């Protein structure tokens, strides 16, 4: 009986390691990227060549040129909103109020966090979450990166069906490396 439990525990641990390595692996090449400048002149970014970028309010959506609107397709969204404060507590409160509705609009309750970590975006500390949910005979995967940036709420969200997302992840990483703040919002006095 003890051996069966031990084998089950080893099997579960192995499966979890495989899933986590798939989400965080560094294999694969980035798609060629081209420069993108925010229309409000707040930041520079890099997006895959030939992809379509559209801005609505504080949301930049980046999709392949042949995008049909299917949930399975890779989509990158960048949410940017000023908080107009340097006070840490106020900034955190405002950021939570702005981030939660954004994420709930694109991630349903079936998604579960499978990996957590931290990274840097334009030298700013950032929280990274990989998530997944069962989808047909596969999984829907994605990553959210929340940046602790003065005066701004900044969230990068990428999603896609497992095979496509895993292939796109090196590109997503490279996009984040090339992000730079150009004109930060100044707090209103």
N, C-alpha and C positions, 0 to 999 in steps of 0.2 A: 504494500500500500504506500509506504514511504517513497519508494522508487517511482511510482506512477505520479505522485504529486511533484516530485523533483523534476521528472521529465516534462511534465506539463509546464512547470515554472520556467524551465530552460527553453521550451518551445515558445512560450509567450514572450519571453525576453528576446529571443532571436527574431521573432516577427516584429516586435517593436523597434529593434535596432535596424532591421531592414527598412522599415517605413521611415524612420528618422534619417537614415543615410540617403534614402531616395529624395527626401525633402531638402536635405542640406548638402548633398553631394556637389562637387565642383566639376563634374565631367561635362563635356560638351562645349561648343563654341558659341559665342555671342553673335547674333545677327549684326550686320553692318548698321551703324547708327549715324544719324544726322542731327545737326543742331536744331534745337527748338527754343524759342524765346517766348516767355509768357507775355500775352498781349497787354497785361497791366504792368509790364516791365519789372516784375518782382523777382524772377529767377530765370536762369538758363537751365536747360535740360537736354538730354539726348533721347531720341526716339528711333525705333527701327526704320530704316529707309523704306519709303513707300507706304508706310502706315499713315492712317488718317487721325489727325488730332482735332478735337472739337472742344470748345469751352462754353460752358453754360453756368452762369453765376460764378461760384468758387470751385467748380469741378472741371478738371481737364480729363477727357476720356480719350484713350489711344487704342485704336483697333486696326487689324489688318485691312488692307484695301478691299479685300473680298468679304468682309464681315457681313454676316446675314442676321445677326441678332440672337443667335442660338446661345443658350446658357453654356454649352460645351466649349465655345470659342474662347481663345485667350483675349482678355481685356485688361488694360491697365488704367486705373483711375488715380488721379492726384487731387486731393482735397486740400485747399489752402484758404484759410480764413484768418484775418487779423484778430488778435485779442486786445491789442492796444494797451498792454500793461507789461511792466517789468516785475511786478510783485508776483512771486512764485505761487503763493496760495491762490491768488485771484486767477492767475494764468491757468493753473491746474483745474480749477472749478469751471472756468469758461471752456477749456479744452474738452473736458468730459462732456459737457452739455452739447458741444458741437460734434464730437467724434461719434458718440453713441447713435444719433439718428442717421449719420452717414453710413456707418457700418451695418446697422440693422436694415438699411435700404437694399444692401447687396448681399448680405450674409444671413441666411435663415437659421433657425434654432437647431437644425440638423448638423451644422458644422461644429466640429470639435477641434480644439487646439491640440496639435500633435508635437509641437516643438516651440520652445521659447528661447529667446536669446537677446543679445544686444549687438548693436553695430554702430557705425557712424555714418551720417549723411552730411556732407559739406562741413565736416569737423564737429558736428553737433551730435551729442549722445542720442541714440534712438533705440526703441524697443521693437523687436522683431517677433512675429508670431506666424508660424505655419499652421494651416488648418486643413481639414479634410472632411468629406462626408461621402457615404456610399452613393453611387450613381450608376444605374443600370448594372452592367457587369464590371464596372470600374469604380473610380472615385473622382469627385470634383476636388481639386486641390487649389491652394493659393497661399499668398503671403501678404501680411499687412505690416507696414513699417510706420511707426508713429515717432515723429521727430520732436525732440524737446528744443524748439527754436524760439529765441526771444521775439515777442510781439506776434507770433503766428501759431496757429494750429496747422500742422502739416502732416498729412497721412497719404502714404502710397499703398494702393491695394491692387494686387494682381490675382486673377483667377483663370481657371481653365480645366478641362478634363485632364485626367492624370497624364496620359502620354504626351499631350501637347504642352501642358504646364511644365513637366520635367524637362522637356526640350527647350522651353523658353526661359527657364530659371537663370541660366548664365547671362542671358540678355537683360533680364530684370536687374540682376546684380550690377551689371555694367552701366545700366541707366542710372541707378542710384549713385554710383561712383562719379558720374559726370554731372550730377545736380549741383548747382551753386546759386546761392542767394545773391541777387543783384542789388535790389533796392528794398531793404527791410522797412516795414511800416514803423513810423515813429509813434510812440504813445501820445494820445490826445491829452492835453493838459486842461 
